[in-house]
């Protein structure tokens, strides 16, 4: 039976992982024959809270998606208006993503208005219940969001545990792992991608990809490249992503460790149509995170069948089987270096790549769409 579905939250013209997730989820529901609308922001973050250069995409709008720019994250009157507007549409399912406490008043209020029609099921899609860089707001604002949601889908088991810290009524919950980001195009031959990026094809390349923030541990990875064993490998590190904090400390580390010829910085937001170049050009993807829940970067790596070196924090170890699709190590410089050395010394790429091809089949978008639709019947 066709269902009417509304997704609240980030979408085009905004950019980033939450937008990519919402748009891809909408396409999955549409593929299954449902009617889908996305309500996104006229104002997402005030400039004071946004650390990047721009919140907006420079690419063309996604095709065949009904995206309405209607929500002002700072205007309580707007929240009431939008909630009543969606309430009158009588959708069967409204999906309310959650990733930071700043959004709790806005999204929670909209959800509270929608619930008044006594028909719509409100499902919280929780990326992070507690942010990687928590503040005092995270002690009490999530309660308001949780109160106004009927059920929850967590993208990692660790997030499911975090939800229970705020849910006092034991509402229905499911864990559905973050699906594969499969909309970035197909894998290119490694040499071809390296040439397009003007890389020296005589070297190996390790990739650190995505927004650069303190919790992502780029400083640990840079120090790992000072290990004498790593220095003996004809290896360079590609850092591809925009700095969301002061980049000077990284520049100083590169200079201090004499890594100027080893570290290649592509320090801008990487548009969707270029993502495949970086993942195609590398041998392995590193996520030396100090804290984590799950990561969209992992699911891009799976799409391109790239082995990974991840740290044993949050839900990363749930997704990357150690010794099968890569390495799960402690967030320590020596352990990260050990993994890099082992990968190249034992030529593990062919073995890991074959395992990535089979492992990624677990992360189909139909799994999460079915999980959400099941809540309607409950």
N, C-alpha and C positions, 0 to 999 in steps of 0.2 A: 504494500500500500504506500502511495506517495505521501511523504511527510513534508510539512512546512518547517523549515529550519532557519534560525537566525544565529549568526556568529557575531558577538560583540568584540571589538578590540582592533588592534593594529592591522592595517592592510594598505594597499596602494592608495595614495601616493607615498605613504611612509615605507621605509625600507627596514631590513634587518630580519633576524630569525623568527620573531613572533609573527611578523607580517607574512613571511614565506610559509610558515606553518598554517596560518589561518586560510590563506589562499589555496594551498594544496589540499587542505581538509575540505574546503568548499567544493573543489573540483571532484573529490572522491564522492561526496554525497550526490553531486549532480550526475556523476557517472552511474550511480545506482538508481537514478530516476527521481530524486527528490528535488523540491523547490528550495533554493538557498539564497539568502540575502546576507551581506556583511554590513554591519554598521560600524564605521570607523570614525576617526577623529577629525574635527576641524582644528582643534588644539590638542596635541598629545601631551607633550612635556613643555612647561615653560623653559625658556632658554637657560635659566639658572640651574635646572636639573639635568640638562642634556650635555654630556661631556664631549660629544663629537662635533664635527664640522657642520653637518646638516642632518636633519631628520628625514629628508625627502629623497626619493629615488629619482635618478635622471633617465631611467629607462621607460619604454612604452608601457602603457597600462596593460595588465593581463586581460586576455580576451575572454569574453563570455561570462564574466563575473558581475553580479549585481552588487556593486559597492556604493554605499551611501555615506558621504561625509557629513555626520550630523552631531557627533558627540564632542562637547567641550569639557575636558577633564577638570577644569577649574570652576565651572559654573553650576551650582546646585539646582538652580531653576531649570537649566538645560537638562539635567539628569531626570528631573520629574517629567518634563515634556517628552523626552525620548522614551522613557519607561512607559508612559501612558500610550504613546504612539504605537509602540511594539505590542503592548497589551491588547490593543484593539484589533490587531492583525490575527490574533489567536494562533500563533505558531505552536506546533506540537513540541518543538524542542528549541531552547535557546542555550547556546554554548557560551560560557563566560570565562575566557582565559584569565589566569592570574599569574603574575610574575614579579610584582613588587607592591609594597604596601601603599605607595602613593596612589595607586589605582583603586584601592579598596572602597573609599567613600563613593567614588563615581560609579563603578561597576556594581557595587552592592546596592546603591539606591535605585539604579535602573532595574536591576533584578527584582527588587522589592515591589516595584510598580507593576512589572509584568506578571508577577505571581497572583495579582488580584483577580485575574480572569479565571482562576481556579481550573485552568486547563493545561497551561504550558508547564512543561518540565524544565527546570533550570539545572544545567549540568556545569559544574566548575571544571575547567581543564587546567590543571595546575602544573605549570612549568617549574616554578620555585615557590614553595610556601614561605620559606625563610631565605631572603636574598643572600648572595655570595658575600656582599659587603653590608651587613645588617646595621640598623640604626634603632633609636628608641621607638620610632614609629612601628617597628615590626613586633613590638610587644603587645600592642592592643588593636591596631587597625585591621589586621587579618580577621579578627573575631567578627567584625561587621560583615565582611565579605562572606565568611563561612556561614553566618546566620541566615543569609538570604539565598543560599544555594541549596538545591534539593539532594544532589548527589555529586560525587567527585570522580574524575579520572586523573590519576597521577601517572607521569611519564617515567618514573623510576620508583623502585621499592623504597628508597630512602625518602622520597617526597611523600609517599603514602604514610610513612611514620610521622613526618612533620605535620601532615594534615590532622592526624589524630591528637596532636598537642592542642589544637584549637577547637576541634569538633567535640562538643560536650553531649551531643545527642545521638552519636553513633549512626550518622547518616550513611546511606549506601556508598560504597567506594570500590573502585577497581583500579588495578595497575595494568596499564597498557603501554608497552615500551614505545619510545619515540620512533615513528616510522622512518623509512629511508627518504632522504631528500633526493628525489629522482628527476627533478625538473631542470637540472643544470646542463643537460646535453650528454653526449656520449664520450667515453674515454678515447683520447687520441694516442697514437704511438708516442712513446716517451721522447724520442729524439725530435719528433716534429714539434711537440709542445715546447721543448727546450729551445729550439731554434726560434719559434715565434716570440718567446720571452727573452731572446738574445742571450741565452745561457751557454756557457762552455760545455759542450756535450762530452768532454773528457772527464767530467766530475760526476759524482753521485750527489743527490739533493734530498735533504730532509726538509719537511714543510711544517711551519707553525702558521696556522691560518685563523683569521677572525679578529674581532675587536681586541685590543691589547689593554688589559686591566691587571691590577696587581695580583688578583687571585689566580690568574692563569699561568703564573710561574715562568714567564719568559726569562726572568733573571736566572732561574735555576738552569734552564736550557743553555743560556749563554755561558754560564760557568762550566757546564758539562763539556762544552767544546774546548775548554782549556786542558782537559784530560790528555795526557801524553799519548795514550792509546788511540783516542779519537783523532788527534792531530795527524797520526800516521795514515789515516784513511783519506783518500782523495774525495773529500766531502765538503759541501757547502750547505749552509742553512738559509732557506728562504723564509723570511718573515713577511707575511702578506696580510695586511689589515691596518685599520686606522687606530691610532693611539687614542684611548679614552682616559688617559692620565698624562702626566708630564713625561715626555719622551726623553728628557735630558739624562735621567738616571740610566737609561738603556744605552744612550750614546756614550756616556762616560764609561760604562762597563765594557762596551765594545773597544773603546780606546785603551782602557786599562789592561784588558786581556790581549791586546794586539790582534783583534779579530776583524780588522777592517777588510781584509781580503777574503774572509770566510763567511761573513754575514751579508746577505743580500736583502736590503730593505725595500719593500713595496708598500710604503706606509700611507696608503690611501684606502678608502672603502673599495672593495673589489666588486664590480657590478656582476650581475648574474651571468652575463654572456662571456665573462672571463674566468669564472670559477674553474671551469674544466681545464684551462691551461695550467693552472698551478697544481691541481691534483694529478693531472696527466704527466707533468714534468717530474714529479717527485718519486722516490722509492718508498718512502714511509712518512706517516703523519705523526707528529709529536703533540701530545696534550699534557704538559707537565703541571697540571693544575694543583693548587694548594687546597682549594675547596671546590666542590662541584655537586650538582644533582645529576642530570644527564647532559648531553651535549649534542647540538645539531651538527657540530663538526664531525663527530664520530659517524653520524649517519650519512654525511656527504662522503666521507672516506669509504664507507661500505658501498655506496653507490658506484664509486670508481674503483672498487676492489683493491683498496690500498691498505696494507698492514699499518698497525698503529702502536705507538708507545704511549701508554696512558699511566696516570698515577692512581694509586689505590685510595681514592677519595670519592665520597658520594656514591653515585650509581655507575661510574665509569667501568668498574670491574664487572658489573652485571652484564655489560654489553660487549666487552672485548675479552674473549676467553684467553687466558694467559697461555702462551706456548702454542696457540692454535691460530689466532688471527693477529698476534702481536704480543706485547709484553704489558703486564700490570706490575708496576714497581712503586716503592714508597717515594714520596715527593722529596727525594734527596739527590743532590748533585751526583754523588758516586753511583747511585743505583740507576739513574738516567743514563749516565755514561756507560755503565755495564751493558745496558740493553742495546745502545747504539753499537757498541763494539761487537756484541754477540750476533746482532743482526747481519752485519757485514762480514764478520769473520767466518760465519757458518753458512753464508749465502742462503739465508732463510726466506728470501723474497718469494721464490716459486711456491714453496710449501704454504706460506701464509696467504698468498694471493688465492690459491685454490680453495683454502678454507674460508676466506672472505666471501667467495662466490656462493658457497653453500650457506654460510651463516646469515647472510643478508636476507635470505628468503623468509626468515622469521619476522621481518619488520615490514609487513605489508600494510598499506593504508586501510584496507578493508577490515583489519582487526580492530582498529580504534573506532571506525565508523560503526561497526556492529556493537561494540561495547557501549557506545553512547546511545544508540537506538534502543538497546535492551532496557535502558532506564525508563523509557516511555512505558513499556509494558509493566515494569515493576510498580 
